[in-house]
Amino acid sequence: MKTIESIPMWDKGQSKEATILNAYAINVSLNNSATFWYGLMSESMELLAQGNLVMDGKDYQLWDADDFAWEFIVKKLSLVIVGDYVKPEPIFANPVIENKII
């Protein structure tokens, strides 16, 4: 997953911001084409939009690494990657330690 420049999205009557792009290959036909699923998500991981993109022809022949696929996807969707997605660590409140009375 990648973080992207925030884009406004309309979702169920509310304006929301997509800041995360998820994508993976769902069908690869060797020496021919690849179909990618993509999802645009909010910071809270709510799926705001999704779809499929087909890579074929010269693009498919040039695909030799994951970075090329990411660049293909963001170019087709007019997005800008700002970094790799890093899952936030959960925040735990400091536990209250009580002294036992013996």
Biopython code that builds the backbone (N, CA, C, O; Angstrom):
import numpy as np
from Bio.PDB.StructureBuilder import StructureBuilder

atoms = [
    (1, "MET", "N", (0.848, -1.176, 0.000)),
    (1, "MET", "CA", (0.000, 0.000, 0.000)),
    (1, "MET", "C", (0.891, 1.234, 0.000)),
    (1, "MET", "O", (2.039, 1.199, 0.444)),
    (2, "LYS", "N", (0.331, 2.322, -0.508)),
    (2, "LYS", "CA", (1.050, 3.591, -0.609)),
    (2, "LYS", "C", (0.193, 4.705, -0.028)),
    (2, "LYS", "O", (-1.036, 4.641, -0.069)),
    (3, "THR", "N", (0.845, 5.725, 0.511)),
    (3, "THR", "CA", (0.126, 6.935, 0.878)),
    (3, "THR", "C", (0.170, 7.856, -0.342)),
    (3, "THR", "O", (1.153, 7.888, -1.083)),
    (4, "ILE", "N", (-0.898, 8.590, -0.525)),
    (4, "ILE", "CA", (-1.019, 9.473, -1.683)),
    (4, "ILE", "C", (-1.380, 10.878, -1.233)),
    (4, "ILE", "O", (-1.859, 11.088, -0.119)),
    (5, "GLU", "N", (-1.140, 11.840, -2.124)),
    (5, "GLU", "CA", (-1.634, 13.183, -1.846)),
    (5, "GLU", "C", (-3.144, 13.086, -1.684)),
    (5, "GLU", "O", (-3.822, 12.435, -2.479)),
    (6, "SER", "N", (-3.653, 13.720, -0.678)),
    (6, "SER", "CA", (-5.071, 13.657, -0.343)),
    (6, "SER", "C", (-5.932, 14.132, -1.512)),
    (6, "SER", "O", (-5.672, 15.165, -2.129)),
    (7, "ILE", "N", (-6.970, 13.338, -1.792)),
    (7, "ILE", "CA", (-7.928, 13.747, -2.824)),
    (7, "ILE", "C", (-9.336, 13.694, -2.222)),
    (7, "ILE", "O", (-9.677, 12.746, -1.514)),
    (8, "PRO", "N", (-10.146, 14.711, -2.504)),
    (8, "PRO", "CA", (-11.512, 14.706, -1.975)),
    (8, "PRO", "C", (-12.362, 13.669, -2.691)),
    (8, "PRO", "O", (-12.265, 13.505, -3.907)),
    (9, "MET", "N", (-13.196, 12.968, -1.927)),
    (9, "MET", "CA", (-14.100, 11.955, -2.469)),
    (9, "MET", "C", (-15.477, 12.205, -1.884)),
    (9, "MET", "O", (-15.596, 12.640, -0.738)),
    (10, "TRP", "N", (-16.511, 11.938, -2.654)),
    (10, "TRP", "CA", (-17.885, 12.042, -2.179)),
    (10, "TRP", "C", (-18.340, 10.642, -1.829)),
    (10, "TRP", "O", (-18.332, 9.762, -2.690)),
    (11, "ASP", "N", (-18.737, 10.409, -0.584)),
    (11, "ASP", "CA", (-19.121, 9.071, -0.138)),
    (11, "ASP", "C", (-20.370, 9.157, 0.729)),
    (11, "ASP", "O", (-20.341, 9.725, 1.821)),
    (12, "LYS", "N", (-21.455, 8.595, 0.239)),
    (12, "LYS", "CA", (-22.714, 8.537, 0.994)),
    (12, "LYS", "C", (-23.121, 9.901, 1.539)),
    (12, "LYS", "O", (-23.479, 10.034, 2.709)),
    (13, "GLY", "N", (-23.061, 10.909, 0.677)),
    (13, "GLY", "CA", (-23.510, 12.236, 1.059)),
    (13, "GLY", "C", (-22.526, 13.044, 1.877)),
    (13, "GLY", "O", (-22.881, 14.109, 2.384)),
    (14, "GLN", "N", (-21.285, 12.563, 2.021)),
    (14, "GLN", "CA", (-20.285, 13.289, 2.810)),
    (14, "GLN", "C", (-19.000, 13.431, 2.001)),
    (14, "GLN", "O", (-18.650, 12.559, 1.207)),
    (15, "SER", "N", (-18.310, 14.538, 2.217)),
    (15, "SER", "CA", (-17.006, 14.738, 1.613)),
    (15, "SER", "C", (-15.951, 14.079, 2.499)),
    (15, "SER", "O", (-15.879, 14.355, 3.696)),
    (16, "LYS", "N", (-15.138, 13.212, 1.910)),
    (16, "LYS", "CA", (-14.084, 12.515, 2.652)),
    (16, "LYS", "C", (-12.783, 12.649, 1.885)),
    (16, "LYS", "O", (-12.782, 13.071, 0.729)),
    (17, "GLU", "N", (-11.686, 12.296, 2.514)),
    (17, "GLU", "CA", (-10.368, 12.410, 1.894)),
    (17, "GLU", "C", (-9.746, 11.030, 1.720)),
    (17, "GLU", "O", (-9.615, 10.275, 2.683)),
    (18, "ALA", "N", (-9.365, 10.706, 0.490)),
    (18, "ALA", "CA", (-8.625, 9.472, 0.236)),
    (18, "ALA", "C", (-7.143, 9.787, 0.370)),
    (18, "ALA", "O", (-6.631, 10.701, -0.276)),
    (19, "THR", "N", (-6.457, 9.017, 1.219)),
    (19, "THR", "CA", (-5.025, 9.243, 1.461)),
    (19, "THR", "C", (-4.205, 7.967, 1.305)),
    (19, "THR", "O", (-2.980, 7.997, 1.430)),
    (20, "ILE", "N", (-4.874, 6.844, 1.032)),
    (20, "ILE", "CA", (-4.186, 5.559, 0.928)),
    (20, "ILE", "C", (-4.618, 4.865, -0.362)),
    (20, "ILE", "O", (-5.802, 4.827, -0.698)),
    (21, "LEU", "N", (-3.645, 4.323, -1.071)),
    (21, "LEU", "CA", (-3.901, 3.532, -2.275)),
    (21, "LEU", "C", (-3.456, 2.103, -2.007)),
    (21, "LEU", "O", (-2.313, 1.858, -1.621)),
    (22, "ASN", "N", (-4.365, 1.168, -2.213)),
    (22, "ASN", "CA", (-4.038, -0.252, -2.147)),
    (22, "ASN", "C", (-4.221, -0.809, -3.551)),
    (22, "ASN", "O", (-5.130, -0.391, -4.268)),
    (23, "ALA", "N", (-3.377, -1.739, -3.949)),
    (23, "ALA", "CA", (-3.512, -2.342, -5.279)),
    (23, "ALA", "C", (-2.792, -3.675, -5.300)),
    (23, "ALA", "O", (-1.802, -3.881, -4.598)),
    (24, "TYR", "N", (-3.315, -4.585, -6.130)),
    (24, "TYR", "CA", (-2.633, -5.857, -6.354)),
    (24, "TYR", "C", (-3.139, -6.470, -7.646)),
    (24, "TYR", "O", (-4.237, -6.162, -8.111)),
    (25, "ALA", "N", (-2.318, -7.348, -8.220)),
    (25, "ALA", "CA", (-2.681, -8.025, -9.460)),
    (25, "ALA", "C", (-3.743, -9.074, -9.151)),
    (25, "ALA", "O", (-3.595, -9.865, -8.220)),
    (26, "ILE", "N", (-4.809, -9.071, -9.938)),
    (26, "ILE", "CA", (-5.856, -10.076, -9.740)),
    (26, "ILE", "C", (-5.898, -11.074, -10.888)),
    (26, "ILE", "O", (-6.504, -12.138, -10.767)),
    (27, "ASN", "N", (-5.250, -10.730, -12.011)),
    (27, "ASN", "CA", (-5.202, -11.659, -13.136)),
    (27, "ASN", "C", (-3.995, -11.300, -13.988)),
    (27, "ASN", "O", (-3.877, -10.172, -14.468)),
    (28, "VAL", "N", (-3.103, -12.258, -14.173)),
    (28, "VAL", "CA", (-1.932, -12.050, -15.017)),
    (28, "VAL", "C", (-1.942, -13.111, -16.099)),
    (28, "VAL", "O", (-1.935, -14.309, -15.816)),
    (29, "SER", "N", (-1.959, -12.660, -17.329)),
    (29, "SER", "CA", (-1.876, -13.551, -18.483)),
    (29, "SER", "C", (-0.464, -13.398, -19.041)),
    (29, "SER", "O", (-0.153, -12.403, -19.695)),
    (30, "LEU", "N", (0.390, -14.390, -18.779)),
    (30, "LEU", "CA", (1.804, -14.278, -19.124)),
    (30, "LEU", "C", (2.015, -13.869, -20.577)),
    (30, "LEU", "O", (1.359, -14.366, -21.493)),
    (31, "ASN", "N", (2.955, -12.944, -20.749)),
    (31, "ASN", "CA", (3.310, -12.387, -22.061)),
    (31, "ASN", "C", (2.156, -11.645, -22.741)),
    (31, "ASN", "O", (2.188, -11.428, -23.952)),
    (32, "ASN", "N", (1.142, -11.259, -21.972)),
    (32, "ASN", "CA", (-0.006, -10.599, -22.595)),
    (32, "ASN", "C", (-0.487, -9.381, -21.805)),
    (32, "ASN", "O", (-0.414, -8.257, -22.301)),
    (33, "SER", "N", (-0.978, -9.593, -20.583)),
    (33, "SER", "CA", (-1.567, -8.483, -19.829)),
    (33, "SER", "C", (-1.670, -8.830, -18.353)),
    (33, "SER", "O", (-1.495, -9.977, -17.944)),
    (34, "ALA", "N", (-1.961, -7.796, -17.565)),
    (34, "ALA", "CA", (-2.223, -7.958, -16.138)),
    (34, "ALA", "C", (-3.376, -7.044, -15.760)),
    (34, "ALA", "O", (-3.458, -5.908, -16.226)),
    (35, "THR", "N", (-4.258, -7.542, -14.920)),
    (35, "THR", "CA", (-5.353, -6.736, -14.394)),
    (35, "THR", "C", (-5.084, -6.485, -12.919)),
    (35, "THR", "O", (-4.804, -7.414, -12.161)),
    (36, "PHE", "N", (-5.171, -5.221, -12.517)),
    (36, "PHE", "CA", (-4.944, -4.824, -11.140)),
    (36, "PHE", "C", (-6.240, -4.336, -10.510)),
    (36, "PHE", "O", (-7.001, -3.596, -11.134)),
    (37, "TRP", "N", (-6.486, -4.748, -9.280)),
    (37, "TRP", "CA", (-7.555, -4.159, -8.476)),
    (37, "TRP", "C", (-6.913, -3.007, -7.719)),
    (37, "TRP", "O", (-5.773, -3.119, -7.269)),
    (38, "TYR", "N", (-7.645, -1.890, -7.573)),
    (38, "TYR", "CA", (-7.154, -0.792, -6.741)),
    (38, "TYR", "C", (-8.277, -0.328, -5.822)),
    (38, "TYR", "O", (-9.457, -0.433, -6.157)),
    (39, "GLY", "N", (-7.892, 0.182, -4.673)),
    (39, "GLY", "CA", (-8.831, 0.771, -3.732)),
    (39, "GLY", "C", (-8.255, 2.068, -3.196)),
    (39, "GLY", "O", (-7.077, 2.140, -2.848)),
    (40, "LEU", "N", (-9.096, 3.095, -3.132)),
    (40, "LEU", "CA", (-8.724, 4.367, -2.518)),
    (40, "LEU", "C", (-9.391, 4.424, -1.160)),
    (40, "LEU", "O", (-10.606, 4.261, -1.047)),
    (41, "MET", "N", (-8.588, 4.658, -0.121)),
    (41, "MET", "CA", (-9.095, 4.580, 1.241)),
    (41, "MET", "C", (-8.775, 5.828, 2.052)),
    (41, "MET", "O", (-7.831, 6.567, 1.770)),
    (42, "SER", "N", (-9.597, 6.026, 3.061)),
    (42, "SER", "CA", (-9.369, 7.122, 4.000)),
    (42, "SER", "C", (-8.288, 6.693, 4.991)),
    (42, "SER", "O", (-7.857, 5.541, 5.008)),
    (43, "GLU", "N", (-7.869, 7.639, 5.804)),
    (43, "GLU", "CA", (-6.861, 7.348, 6.830)),
    (43, "GLU", "C", (-7.338, 6.253, 7.784)),
    (43, "GLU", "O", (-6.522, 5.508, 8.328)),
    (44, "SER", "N", (-8.646, 6.153, 7.989)),
    (44, "SER", "CA", (-9.208, 5.132, 8.877)),
    (44, "SER", "C", (-9.437, 3.807, 8.155)),
    (44, "SER", "O", (-10.071, 2.901, 8.697)),
    (45, "MET", "N", (-8.919, 3.694, 6.926)),
    (45, "MET", "CA", (-8.995, 2.478, 6.102)),
    (45, "MET", "C", (-10.395, 2.204, 5.559)),
    (45, "MET", "O", (-10.699, 1.070, 5.190)),
    (46, "GLU", "N", (-11.245, 3.216, 5.506)),
    (46, "GLU", "CA", (-12.570, 3.076, 4.900)),
    (46, "GLU", "C", (-12.410, 3.116, 3.382)),
    (46, "GLU", "O", (-11.827, 4.058, 2.845)),
    (47, "LEU", "N", (-12.922, 2.104, 2.693)),
    (47, "LEU", "CA", (-12.833, 2.043, 1.239)),
    (47, "LEU", "C", (-13.784, 3.070, 0.632)),
    (47, "LEU", "O", (-14.995, 3.001, 0.846)),
    (48, "LEU", "N", (-13.235, 4.029, -0.129)),
    (48, "LEU", "CA", (-14.034, 5.101, -0.719)),
    (48, "LEU", "C", (-14.294, 4.887, -2.205)),
    (48, "LEU", "O", (-15.321, 5.325, -2.723)),
    (49, "ALA", "N", (-13.378, 4.220, -2.890)),
    (49, "ALA", "CA", (-13.541, 3.942, -4.320)),
    (49, "ALA", "C", (-12.682, 2.742, -4.669)),
    (49, "ALA", "O", (-11.662, 2.485, -4.029)),
    (50, "GLN", "N", (-13.108, 2.003, -5.697)),
    (50, "GLN", "CA", (-12.337, 0.847, -6.130)),
    (50, "GLN", "C", (-12.597, 0.590, -7.602)),
    (50, "GLN", "O", (-13.575, 1.079, -8.168)),
    (51, "GLY", "N", (-11.723, -0.174, -8.209)),
    (51, "GLY", "CA", (-11.906, -0.500, -9.613)),
    (51, "GLY", "C", (-10.786, -1.401, -10.105)),
    (51, "GLY", "O", (-9.965, -1.877, -9.320)),
    (52, "ASN", "N", (-10.763, -1.628, -11.394)),
    (52, "ASN", "CA", (-9.747, -2.458, -12.027)),
    (52, "ASN", "C", (-9.075, -1.684, -13.145)),
    (52, "ASN", "O", (-9.702, -0.855, -13.803)),
    (53, "LEU", "N", (-7.797, -1.959, -13.355)),
    (53, "LEU", "CA", (-7.034, -1.385, -14.449)),
    (53, "LEU", "C", (-6.321, -2.507, -15.183)),
    (53, "LEU", "O", (-5.820, -3.438, -14.552)),
    (54, "VAL", "N", (-6.268, -2.433, -16.511)),
    (54, "VAL", "CA", (-5.583, -3.439, -17.312)),
    (54, "VAL", "C", (-4.277, -2.847, -17.839)),
    (54, "VAL", "O", (-4.263, -1.765, -18.427)),
    (55, "MET", "N", (-3.188, -3.570, -17.620)),
    (55, "MET", "CA", (-1.892, -3.215, -18.178)),
    (55, "MET", "C", (-1.604, -4.191, -19.315)),
    (55, "MET", "O", (-1.577, -5.405, -19.110)),
    (56, "ASP", "N", (-1.390, -3.650, -20.517)),
    (56, "ASP", "CA", (-1.074, -4.526, -21.642)),
    (56, "ASP", "C", (-0.115, -3.810, -22.587)),
    (56, "ASP", "O", (0.365, -2.719, -22.282)),
    (57, "GLY", "N", (0.159, -4.417, -23.717)),
    (57, "GLY", "CA", (1.019, -3.788, -24.711)),
    (57, "GLY", "C", (2.402, -3.471, -24.173)),
    (57, "GLY", "O", (2.993, -4.255, -23.430)),
    (58, "LYS", "N", (2.909, -2.301, -24.564)),
    (58, "LYS", "CA", (4.262, -1.878, -24.183)),
    (58, "LYS", "C", (4.416, -1.790, -22.668)),
    (58, "LYS", "O", (5.447, -2.190, -22.126)),
    (59, "ASP", "N", (3.389, -1.266, -21.974)),
    (59, "ASP", "CA", (3.466, -1.168, -20.515)),
    (59, "ASP", "C", (3.701, -2.544, -19.902)),
    (59, "ASP", "O", (4.546, -2.699, -19.021)),
    (60, "TYR", "N", (2.954, -3.541, -20.369)),
    (60, "TYR", "CA", (3.112, -4.890, -19.812)),
    (60, "TYR", "C", (4.515, -5.425, -20.100)),
    (60, "TYR", "O", (5.127, -6.057, -19.238)),
    (61, "GLN", "N", (5.018, -5.179, -21.287)),
    (61, "GLN", "CA", (6.352, -5.669, -21.650)),
    (61, "GLN", "C", (7.448, -5.011, -20.809)),
    (61, "GLN", "O", (8.487, -5.622, -20.558)),
    (62, "LEU", "N", (7.222, -3.772, -20.376)),
    (62, "LEU", "CA", (8.208, -3.048, -19.563)),
    (62, "LEU", "C", (8.114, -3.362, -18.069)),
    (62, "LEU", "O", (9.021, -3.032, -17.304)),
    (63, "TRP", "N", (7.018, -3.997, -17.655)),
    (63, "TRP", "CA", (6.804, -4.273, -16.233)),
    (63, "TRP", "C", (7.822, -5.296, -15.756)),
    (63, "TRP", "O", (7.780, -6.464, -16.145)),
    (64, "ASP", "N", (8.740, -4.842, -14.906)),
    (64, "ASP", "CA", (9.776, -5.735, -14.392)),
    (64, "ASP", "C", (9.924, -5.655, -12.870)),
    (64, "ASP", "O", (10.715, -6.389, -12.278)),
    (65, "ALA", "N", (9.159, -4.760, -12.245)),
    (65, "ALA", "CA", (9.253, -4.599, -10.792)),
    (65, "ALA", "C", (7.975, -3.955, -10.270)),
    (65, "ALA", "O", (7.221, -3.335, -11.020)),
    (66, "ASP", "N", (7.751, -4.115, -8.977)),
    (66, "ASP", "CA", (6.557, -3.545, -8.352)),
    (66, "ASP", "C", (6.466, -2.037, -8.550)),
    (66, "ASP", "O", (5.375, -1.511, -8.771)),
    (67, "ASP", "N", (7.600, -1.329, -8.473)),
    (67, "ASP", "CA", (7.564, 0.122, -8.621)),
    (67, "ASP", "C", (6.955, 0.543, -9.958)),
    (67, "ASP", "O", (6.239, 1.542, -10.030)),
    (68, "PHE", "N", (7.239, -0.219, -11.015)),
    (68, "PHE", "CA", (6.667, 0.112, -12.328)),
    (68, "PHE", "C", (5.146, -0.024, -12.292)),
    (68, "PHE", "O", (4.436, 0.810, -12.853)),
    (69, "ALA", "N", (4.643, -1.070, -11.635)),
    (69, "ALA", "CA", (3.191, -1.264, -11.530)),
    (69, "ALA", "C", (2.549, -0.131, -10.737)),
    (69, "ALA", "O", (1.503, 0.383, -11.133)),
    (70, "TRP", "N", (3.169, 0.268, -9.613)),
    (70, "TRP", "CA", (2.631, 1.391, -8.835)),
    (70, "TRP", "C", (2.571, 2.654, -9.691)),
    (70, "TRP", "O", (1.566, 3.365, -9.683)),
    (71, "GLU", "N", (3.646, 2.933, -10.427)),
    (71, "GLU", "CA", (3.673, 4.135, -11.267)),
    (71, "GLU", "C", (2.618, 4.067, -12.372)),
    (71, "GLU", "O", (2.004, 5.080, -12.706)),
    (72, "PHE", "N", (2.409, 2.887, -12.932)),
    (72, "PHE", "CA", (1.365, 2.704, -13.939)),
    (72, "PHE", "C", (-0.005, 3.044, -13.354)),
    (72, "PHE", "O", (-0.792, 3.762, -13.971)),
    (73, "ILE", "N", (-0.280, 2.525, -12.167)),
    (73, "ILE", "CA", (-1.582, 2.724, -11.530)),
    (73, "ILE", "C", (-1.822, 4.197, -11.193)),
    (73, "ILE", "O", (-2.885, 4.740, -11.496)),
    (74, "VAL", "N", (-0.831, 4.846, -10.562)),
    (74, "VAL", "CA", (-1.045, 6.255, -10.185)),
    (74, "VAL", "C", (-1.133, 7.156, -11.415)),
    (74, "VAL", "O", (-1.842, 8.162, -11.393)),
    (75, "LYS", "N", (-0.428, 6.809, -12.475)),
    (75, "LYS", "CA", (-0.536, 7.597, -13.706)),
    (75, "LYS", "C", (-1.943, 7.484, -14.289)),
    (75, "LYS", "O", (-2.523, 8.488, -14.703)),
    (76, "LYS", "N", (-2.494, 6.276, -14.325)),
    (76, "LYS", "CA", (-3.843, 6.066, -14.867)),
    (76, "LYS", "C", (-4.905, 6.766, -14.026)),
    (76, "LYS", "O", (-5.918, 7.222, -14.555)),
    (77, "LEU", "N", (-4.674, 6.851, -12.710)),
    (77, "LEU", "CA", (-5.657, 7.449, -11.803)),
    (77, "LEU", "C", (-5.365, 8.914, -11.479)),
    (77, "LEU", "O", (-6.111, 9.543, -10.728)),
    (78, "SER", "N", (-4.290, 9.458, -12.040)),
    (78, "SER", "CA", (-3.873, 10.854, -11.786)),
    (78, "SER", "C", (-3.654, 11.107, -10.299)),
    (78, "SER", "O", (-4.138, 12.096, -9.749)),
    (79, "LEU", "N", (-2.920, 10.205, -9.657)),
    (79, "LEU", "CA", (-2.593, 10.324, -8.237)),
    (79, "LEU", "C", (-1.110, 10.603, -8.075)),
    (79, "LEU", "O", (-0.332, 10.445, -9.016)),
    (80, "VAL", "N", (-0.719, 11.023, -6.861)),
    (80, "VAL", "CA", (0.686, 11.252, -6.539)),
    (80, "VAL", "C", (1.014, 10.465, -5.275)),
    (80, "VAL", "O", (0.391, 10.663, -4.232)),
    (81, "ILE", "N", (1.993, 9.574, -5.375)),
    (81, "ILE", "CA", (2.450, 8.809, -4.209)),
    (81, "ILE", "C", (3.352, 9.689, -3.364)),
    (81, "ILE", "O", (4.242, 10.357, -3.891)),
    (82, "VAL", "N", (3.125, 9.695, -2.049)),
    (82, "VAL", "CA", (3.994, 10.441, -1.147)),
    (82, "VAL", "C", (4.840, 9.516, -0.275)),
    (82, "VAL", "O", (5.767, 9.981, 0.389)),
    (83, "GLY", "N", (4.541, 8.226, -0.264)),
    (83, "GLY", "CA", (5.360, 7.292, 0.514)),
    (83, "GLY", "C", (4.709, 5.934, 0.636)),
    (83, "GLY", "O", (3.600, 5.705, 0.154)),
    (84, "ASP", "N", (5.422, 5.041, 1.289)),
    (84, "ASP", "CA", (4.875, 3.726, 1.595)),
    (84, "ASP", "C", (3.917, 3.850, 2.767)),
    (84, "ASP", "O", (4.132, 4.663, 3.667)),
    (85, "TYR", "N", (2.871, 3.054, 2.759)),
    (85, "TYR", "CA", (1.931, 3.052, 3.879)),
    (85, "TYR", "C", (2.564, 2.294, 5.030)),
    (85, "TYR", "O", (3.052, 1.177, 4.856)),
    (86, "VAL", "N", (2.554, 2.899, 6.195)),
    (86, "VAL", "CA", (3.047, 2.265, 7.413)),
    (86, "VAL", "C", (1.879, 2.189, 8.384)),
    (86, "VAL", "O", (1.315, 3.206, 8.786)),
    (87, "LYS", "N", (1.532, 0.970, 8.749)),
    (87, "LYS", "CA", (0.404, 0.777, 9.662)),
    (87, "LYS", "C", (0.717, 1.432, 11.005)),
    (87, "LYS", "O", (1.766, 1.164, 11.591)),
    (88, "PRO", "N", (-0.180, 2.286, 11.498)),
    (88, "PRO", "CA", (0.058, 2.949, 12.781)),
    (88, "PRO", "C", (0.084, 1.935, 13.926)),
    (88, "PRO", "O", (-0.669, 0.962, 13.943)),
    (89, "GLU", "N", (0.948, 2.190, 14.848)),
    (89, "GLU", "CA", (1.005, 1.352, 16.043)),
    (89, "GLU", "C", (-0.172, 1.709, 16.942)),
    (89, "GLU", "O", (-0.515, 2.884, 17.077)),
    (90, "PRO", "N", (-0.801, 0.696, 17.565)),
    (90, "PRO", "CA", (-1.906, 1.016, 18.485)),
    (90, "PRO", "C", (-1.395, 1.814, 19.685)),
    (90, "PRO", "O", (-0.279, 1.613, 20.163)),
    (91, "ILE", "N", (-2.226, 2.701, 20.139)),
    (91, "ILE", "CA", (-1.872, 3.523, 21.304)),
    (91, "ILE", "C", (-2.599, 2.962, 22.516)),
    (91, "ILE", "O", (-3.825, 2.845, 22.530)),
    (92, "PHE", "N", (-1.834, 2.626, 23.508)),
    (92, "PHE", "CA", (-2.394, 2.091, 24.741)),
    (92, "PHE", "C", (-2.173, 3.095, 25.861)),
    (92, "PHE", "O", (-1.102, 3.690, 25.977)),
    (93, "ALA", "N", (-3.181, 3.271, 26.668)),
    (93, "ALA", "CA", (-3.032, 4.139, 27.835)),
    (93, "ALA", "C", (-2.094, 3.458, 28.834)),
    (93, "ALA", "O", (-2.012, 2.232, 28.903)),
    (94, "ASN", "N", (-1.400, 4.280, 29.595)),
    (94, "ASN", "CA", (-0.512, 3.703, 30.601)),
    (94, "ASN", "C", (-1.361, 2.957, 31.618)),
    (94, "ASN", "O", (-2.310, 3.512, 32.172)),
    (95, "PRO", "N", (-1.016, 1.700, 31.861)),
    (95, "PRO", "CA", (-1.796, 0.935, 32.819)),
    (95, "PRO", "C", (-1.615, 1.465, 34.239)),
    (95, "PRO", "O", (-0.543, 1.945, 34.606)),
    (96, "VAL", "N", (-2.654, 1.370, 35.006)),
    (96, "VAL", "CA", (-2.582, 1.765, 36.404)),
    (96, "VAL", "C", (-2.164, 0.533, 37.195)),
    (96, "VAL", "O", (-2.851, -0.489, 37.185)),
    (97, "ILE", "N", (-1.055, 0.638, 37.865)),
    (97, "ILE", "CA", (-0.559, -0.500, 38.653)),
    (97, "ILE", "C", (-0.828, -0.195, 40.115)),
    (97, "ILE", "O", (-0.319, 0.776, 40.673)),
    (98, "GLU", "N", (-1.619, -1.025, 40.705)),
    (98, "GLU", "CA", (-1.959, -0.838, 42.100)),
    (98, "GLU", "C", (-1.101, -1.762, 42.951)),
    (98, "GLU", "O", (-0.833, -2.908, 42.589)),
    (99, "ASN", "N", (-0.686, -1.238, 44.076)),
    (99, "ASN", "CA", (0.078, -2.078, 44.999)),
    (99, "ASN", "C", (-0.870, -2.967, 45.755)),
    (99, "ASN", "O", (-1.892, -2.518, 46.273)),
    (100, "LYS", "N", (-0.522, -4.224, 45.814)),
    (100, "LYS", "CA", (-1.340, -5.159, 46.564)),
    (100, "LYS", "C", (-1.032, -5.020, 48.056)),
    (100, "LYS", "O", (0.120, -4.880, 48.467)),
    (101, "ILE", "N", (-2.094, -5.064, 48.845)),
    (101, "ILE", "CA", (-1.907, -5.022, 50.282)),
    (101, "ILE", "C", (-1.902, -6.466, 50.773)),
    (101, "ILE", "O", (-2.851, -7.221, 50.561)),
    (102, "ILE", "N", (-0.851, -6.811, 51.406)),
    (102, "ILE", "CA", (-0.711, -8.202, 51.884)),
    (102, "ILE", "C", (-0.936, -8.245, 53.381)),
    (102, "ILE", "O", (-0.865, -9.315, 53.985)),
]
sb = StructureBuilder()
sb.init_structure("model")
sb.init_model(0)
sb.init_chain("A")
sb.init_seg("    ")
for serial, (resi, resn, name, xyz) in enumerate(atoms, 1):
    if name == "N":
        sb.init_residue(resn, " ", resi, " ")
    sb.init_atom(name, np.array(xyz, "f"), 0.0, 1.0, " ", f" {name:<3s}", serial, name[0])
structure = sb.get_structure()
